[in-house]
Amino acid sequence: MILILAITAIVLVGCAGNTTEQTQAPPTPNTTRTPRPTQTRLPQTTSRPTVTISPSITPAPSVTAFSINDPAPMKISFQTPDGVTLRGYFYPAARSNAPVVVMMHQNEGNQSLWWAENSGFIPWLQNWQPQNGEQPTPSANGALPLLNPTLTFNVLTFDFRGHGESGGERPQDSNIFLIDARAAYQAARSLPGVDANRIAGIGTSIGADAVINACDETCRGAFAISPGSWLGVDYTQSAQKLIEKGKPVRCMYAVNDGPSPATCWSIAPGEQYQIFAYAGVKHGMTFFVPRKMEADFGKNIIEFLIEATK
């Protein structure tokens, strides 16, 4: 059974810097193709066996008794409704009944890209505190702010079909990736020790559209980085539906990155919808590379997660 923990006070430490949120639409950008970031090796998992998750759309139980005392990832697998086995990694939060962040990668990449240049982004979200009075180590060479010790998230990464460790073939119809995205959201509800009623998505490129398009009753909000209606579903309509339900949506782009600026600006900013714009041609997971990380990148991410999972 899952104990839903209400976080009564969450304070960010060291989140300085000017916001890049815009209130006026930028000029029409030039279309520029950005090279994919170099793939990196995933961290080693513990000796735990691979856990097979059976996604369920049934309401989550209210209490659970489960404890993980190790931040190391657990390898998992789950099936899509059409029978494809997807594989991923579950990174546990520092305490039970914490929210889950589902991360969706871009096309022709895989989940290892979240670890580009040892960014430390996932451990940053887990926020396990050092033992024996040691001081926390800054993540992404100091580009990510130190978090309040009470703030912690579970993280689920996975490979879309035909990518990385997952089965299946890359589909001719990109819309098929939405089957995987929905299955991932459902699988997140069944992870051990999580608060299944507090799930949010972060995605890049096709993953940016996937976290928006697939966000239904199982998720509380979505952060899209470099979207472009890549999956054959209109970004504007999907994002607008979430906003109307009171779910926070964020859109991030670089001004010279193809259709992403126009996609983000297809909806006017408001209470539930914020836009973050940056110079250059960065696309998708390049935003997570430490030496290319924007000064307020971590601040924007964590403020969204706090809002979505409160």
TANORTA-V557065 format. One record per backbone hydrogen bond with DSSP energy under -0.5 kcal/mol. NH is the residue of the N-H (numbers start at 0). CO is the residue of the C=O. If there is no record, write none. Layout:
((NH/CO) (NH/CO))
This chain:
((1/62) (2/0) (3/1) (3/61) (4/2) (4/96) (5/3) (6/4) (7/5) (12/145) (15/13) (21/274) (31/29) (31/255) (33/31) (45/72) (50/74) (51/49) (52/50) (52/76) (54/52) (55/185) (65/63) (73/89) (75/87) (76/50) (77/85) (78/52) (79/83) (82/79) (85/77) (85/83) (87/75) (88/156) (89/73) (90/88) (90/154) (91/89) (93/125) (96/192) (97/94) (97/192) (99/197) (100/153) (101/99) (101/199) (102/100) (102/155) (103/201) (108/105) (112/109) (113/110) (114/111) (115/112) (117/114) (118/115) (123/119) (124/120) (125/121) (126/122) (133/130) (137/135) (138/143) (139/118) (141/138) (142/139) (143/138) (147/10) (150/147) (151/149) (152/124) (153/98) (154/90) (155/100) (156/88) (157/102) (158/86) (161/166) (162/159) (165/162) (166/84) (173/171) (175/172) (176/173) (177/174) (178/175) (179/175) (180/176) (181/177) (182/178) (183/179) (184/180) (185/181) (186/182) (187/183) (188/184) (188/185) (189/185) (189/186) (190/187) (193/190) (194/97) (195/193) (197/194) (199/99) (200/220) (201/101) (202/222) (203/103) (204/224) (206/203) (208/204) (209/205) (210/206) (211/207) (212/208) (213/209) (214/211) (215/213) (218/215) (219/198) (221/247) (222/200) (223/221) (223/249) (224/202) (224/222) (225/223) (225/251) (231/228) (237/233) (238/234) (239/235) (240/236) (241/237) (242/238) (243/239) (244/240) (244/241) (245/242) (246/241) (247/219) (248/271) (249/221) (250/273) (251/223) (252/275) (254/277) (255/279) (256/253) (257/255) (259/256) (262/258) (263/259) (264/260) (265/262) (266/263) (269/272) (273/248) (275/250) (276/19) (277/252) (285/282) (286/283) (287/284) (288/285) (291/288) (292/288) (292/289) (296/293) (299/295) (300/296) (301/297) (302/298) (303/299) (304/300) (305/301) (306/302) (307/303) (308/304) (309/305) (309/306))
